[in-house]
């Protein structure tokens, strides 16, 4: 056994220090340094015995002469998950899935493991076998090739993988795991780093994909050292409001594909259902035209969607008017209100303004500006907008309507859903092809107001 030593690790950023300090020099957080006992890890991999004989010597070769192989992908039978991963799981890849408690991380991966026709090992370190079986029974899926094992020690997990030889390993989750090679407590920075390193080494040497579930902090970041995100191949974020049924799956890092794709799920009691066409679900079916409602053509990654913007303007009862948003940046709302008052002459400084993006989504696309302005003016004038009209444009500080990216995709999505007209910037590079939707181009907010309300 190697001689142990003591080090101080920051629980926020994972930085290692030789002595205790009140403030971490790297991240600036106070009282986050914790003493941990570390040991020099063994040279032998934790999941197998050493191979006999010396390893063959390799030499550096010119990159153009390197004969590499294209990594095959394995579909997960979850179309939205495959979309975000770039086509499926890659052999030997390590995927880290993070999200808030109760958002559906375990449900998503268990549902995927039960649907997968390959041999899968689902390791639960937080729930008992009975709890996992109850969730699987609720999902209503039976699969003889999915094996369940509860353990929190990496050496016990590797003892199960030797005779089973699974084609996919799911770890739920990385935080309670611990390795015998370290004496520190489970969940500490050194334990998370060591356990992740052992799982990554197992995945690379056996070409077995490994999926890890990770907790997040109250700030929304993945718990544990920041180096954990650098060690894995793919980092996915499962987000959404627990009080709404929609969940968004984003890729913050992907070594084998793009990070612009998103997946959308709908939560039911029987599990998660993929949403193939989110625009039809996010748009409410209204009986009559109501003021304060506008449809925005937005992009989530490279996926076009139409979302409904609701605004409410009312006379402020108190001295200071309220500005409240759900799913939209309140600072951008204040900027748009200032533009409307300064450049267009609308007196909104004495009114309460409430804004909501329906469906529980949070959208940061600047193309929502034109729809937000139209919804606010519609509520302020108490005049309904045409039901078959949508908007796609950014509003500048001078009141100009600025062009947005991928305008052709937004127009195609509006045409597919049967809209009659879409308002865009006159500075946009409009497509030359013929669309079934009328394209109205404007350069100023005053022109948009004149078109909408005469």
N, C-alpha and C positions, 0 to 999 in steps of 0.2 A: 504494500500500500504506500502510495506516495505521501510525502509530508503535506499535511493540510496547512492552509494559510487563510488569513482573514482579509476581507476586502469590503468596501462600502459601495453599494450600488444605489443609484437613483431609481426610485420606483416609477418615475415619470418618463425619463428618457433612456434609462438603462446605462448611463455613464458609470464607469468604475473609477473609484478614488481610493487612495491608500490610507486616508484618515477621514474622520467624520468632520463635516462642515454643516453649518446651519442652512446655507444656500448652495444649491448645485451650480457650479460655474458654467455648465453647458446650457441648461434650460432656464435657469434663474428661479426655479421653484424652491420654496422654503420647506424644511423639515421633511424631505423626501428620501434622505440617505438612510439606508438600513444595512446593518452589519450582517454579512453572510460568510459562512465557512465554505471555502472552495478547495477542491483537490485537483491535482493534475489528472486528467482523464486517461484511461488506459488506451494504449495504441491499438488494441484489438477492437474491431467493431462490436457494438453491444449486442448485435442480433445474430452473430455467427462466430464460429471458431476460426482461427487464422488458417489461411490456405498454405499448404506446403510449398516450399521452393520459393526462390526469388521471383519478383514480378518482372515481366519482360521490359527491356529498356525501349523508350520511345524517343523519337527525334522530331525536331521542329521541321515542318515542310512548308513551302510557299502556299498561301491560301488558295491560289487558283488551281493548285494541284491536289487539293484536298478532296477526296471522294467521300462526301457526306451522304447520309441517308435522310430521306424525308420522314419526319416523325409521323407514324400513323395515328389517326384520331379514332376514338371510340365514342359513338353517340351514347348519351345518357338516357335516352327516351324522354327527356324533358326538353321540349323545343326551345323554351326561353333560356334555360341554362346553357344549352348548346350554342344558342345565338351569342350569349355574352362571352363564352369561352372561346369562340371563334370556330365552332364546328364540332366540338366534343373534347373529351379528355385526351391528353397526350401521355403516352407510356412513360413512366418515370417522373411525371410532373407532380408538384406539390401545390395544392390550392388552399388558400386560407380564406374562410368565409366569416365575416364579422357582421354584427348587428346588435340592436338593443335587446334586452331580455323580453321574451314573449313575442318577438316579431315573426318567428316561424323558421328559424335556422335549422333546428333539429327536425322539424316536420318536413322541410324541403329535402334535406339529404336522406332522411329515412324513406320518404316517398320515392326518391330517385333510386335508392338501393333496392327497394322492394320491386320496382318496375324493371330493374336491369336484369337481362338474361345471363349475365356473367356471375361468377362466384364472388361474393362480396363479404367482407368482415366488417361489421358495425361494432365499434368499441365505444362503450358508454362509461365515462368516468364520473358522471354527476347523478345519473338516475339508475335505479335498480332494474333488474331484468323485467320485473312485473310492470313497472312504469312504461318501459319501452314497448312491451307487448301490448299494453292497453292502447298506446298511440297507434301501433301497427293495426290493431283490431278496429280502431276508429277509422283508419284509412281504408279498411276493407280490401286489403291486398294480401294475397298469399304467394309466397315464393320460397321454394325449398333450397335455393342456391344462396340465400342471404343468411349469414350466421351472426349471432349476437353474442357478445362477450363483454363483461363488466370488469374493468381493471383500471388502476391508476398508476401502475408501474410499467415502464417501457420494456423492461426485461421479460415480464410476464406476457406482454403483448407479442413480443418477438418469438416467444416459445409457442404461441398459438399459430403464428404465421408459417412456421417451418413445416409442420405436417399438413396444414390446410392449403397452403399455397394460393391465397386469394388473388383475384385479378383486380381488386379494388379494395382499399382500406379507408374507412371513415372513422375519424377520431372526434368524439364529442365529450369534452372539448380539450384544448391544449393546456388550459390553465391548471386543472387539478393533477396533471401528470407529474411524475417525478422519476428520477433516475438514481440507481444505487451508486453511481459514480460520484455523486455529490451529497453532502450532508445538509444542505440548506433546505428550508421548508418548501413544500409544493406551492406554486404560484409566484415564487420569487423570480427575480430577473435571471439569475444564473440557471435555475431549474428550467425555466421556459426555453432559454437559449440552448441548453444541453439536450433537452428532449426533442426540440425541433431539429437540432443537428443530427441526432440519431435517426429520426424518422426520414429526414431528407437523404441520409446516407443509405438507408434501407430502400427508399424509392428509386434512387439512381442506380444502385447495384443490382436490383431485381426487376427493373422496368415496370414497377407496380405503381399506378397512380394513388396518391394519398390525399384525402380531403380533410382539412382541419377546420374545426369550428373555434372561433376566438371571441372572447368577451370584448366589450368596449367600455371606455371610461365615461364619466359624466360629461366630458367635453366632446364626446363622439368619436374619439380616437381608439384604435385597437389597444387593448390592455397589454402590458408587457413591454419589453425593450423594442425600440424602433428598428433595431437590426433584424427583428423577426420578419418584418415586411420585406427587407432586402434579401433574406435567405430564401424565401419561398418563390415560386415561379409566377403565381397568380394571386392577386388580392381582390376579393369580391366583397362588396358591401350590400347587405340586405337592409333596406330602409323603408320607412313608411310610418304612418300614424296607426297605433294599435286600435284606435277608435274608428278607423275606416277599414274597408275590406281590401284596399289595393296595396300592393307591395312592389317596390322597384328593386331590381337587382342590377348593380353597376359594377364595372371592372375598373379599379383604380390602378391596377398594374397587370400586364399580361405579356409574358415573354413569347407566347405562341400565337398572338393575335392582336386585334385592335382593342383599344379601350373606349371606343366611341359607342359601342352597342349597349343597349339596356334590355332587360327582360321585365315584363310586367305580369304579376300574379294577382289572383283574386282569392281571398281567404274565405273558406267555408268550414263548417264543422267536420266535413269529411276530408279536409286537406286543402292543398293549394291547387287552383286551377289556372293554367296559363291563359293569358289574354292575347289572342291573336290580332284583333283589331281594336286597340284601346279607344280610338276616336268615337266609335259607336256607343261605347259604354259611358265615356266621360261626358257626353253631351246629353242633357236632360231632354226628355220628351215633354215639351210644354203644350198645354191645351191652347193658350192664347199668348199674344205678345205682351211681355212685361218690360217695364223700363228698368235700366241698370244692368241688362244682360248683353254681353258681347262674346263672340266666338273668335278665338285667336288660333292661328296656324303656327305651331311651335315645333321645335326639334328637340328630342331627347337623345343626345348622341348624334346618330345619323338617321334616327327613326322619326318620321313626321307624325305628329299627332295634332288633333284639334281639341282644345280645352275650352271650357266655358268660364268666363270672367263675370263675377257679380259685384256690383258696386251699389252703395247706399249713401246718399248725401242727405243730411237733415240739419236743421238749425241747431246750433250748439246751445245747450241749456246752461252750461257753466261758462266761465270766462274764457278758458282755454279750450279750443276745439280739439277733438280726439282724432287721432290718425291710427287706425288699427288694420292690420292685414293678416291673412291666413294663406300661406303658400307663396307669398310675394314679399320682396324686400321693402320694408317700410321706409327706408331712406330713399329708395328710388321713387316711391309713391310721393314723398314730400317734394322731390325734385320735379316730378310731373305736375303737381299742383302749383308749384311756383311758376313753371313755364306757362300753364294755362292762365294764371293771373297776370303775369307780366307781359306776355306776348300777345295774348288773345283777349284780355280784358274781363275774364270771368271772375266774379267775386266769390271765391271759395274759402277765403281766410276766416270767415265766421261760421263755417259749416263743419259738422262732423262728417268724416269720410271713412267708410268701412269697405274693405276690399277682400274678396274671397275667390280663391281658385278651387273650383269644385273637384270632388273626388279625393280630397286629402293630399293632392300632389303639391310639391314645392318646385316651382319652375324658376330658373334663373336666366332664361333666354331673353335678350333685350328686344326680340321681335314682339313681345307681349305689350310693349309700350302703347302702340296704336290702339289695341283692343282695350287696354286699361283706360286710356283717355276717352274713347268712345263710350265705355260703360259709365264713367263718371259724368260725362256730359249728358248722357241719356237719363241718368238718375236725377241730375240737377235740374234738367228741363222737364222731367217727368214725361218724356216721350220715348216710346219703344222703338228700337232699331228693327230694320227688316230681319225676319227670321232666317232667311237664306243668304246672309251676308257674313263674311269673316274678314279678319284683318291680319296683316303681317308687315310690321314696320317698326323701326326704332325712332324715338323722338329725341331730338337734340335740344340743347339749352336755348337755341335761338328759335325754337318752334318749328324747325324743319323736320320733315319725315325722311329719315335716312334709310338706305337699303340694308337688307339683311342677307345672310348667306343661304345658299341652297334654295332659292326662291322657287325653282321649278318643282322641287319635291313638295313644297307646301301647296303650290297650285294644283298639282296632281292629286294630293290628298283631299283637297277641297272638292275637286271635280268628282273623285270617287265616291264621296259621301253625298253628292247631289246638291251642292251649294250653287247658287246662281251668280254670285259676285264675290270677288276678293279684292280688298284694297291694299295696295303696296306703294312703295316709294317710286316717284317718277325718275329717280336716279338709278333704279335697278336695271340690270341687264335682262330685260324681259325676253323670254324664249320666243323663237321664231315659229315654233310649231303651233298648230291650232288646238285650242283647248275648248272643252265644253262649258267652261265657266268664264264669265265676263271679268276682265282684268281692268280695274280702275286705278290709275296712277296719280298721286298727288305729291306736291312738294312742300306744302305748309299745312299746319293744323287748321288755319282759318278755312282753307279749301275743303278739308275733310268735314268741318262743321257745316259749311254751306251745302255740301252734298247730302249730309245726313238729315239736317233739320231745315234746310231752305234758308 
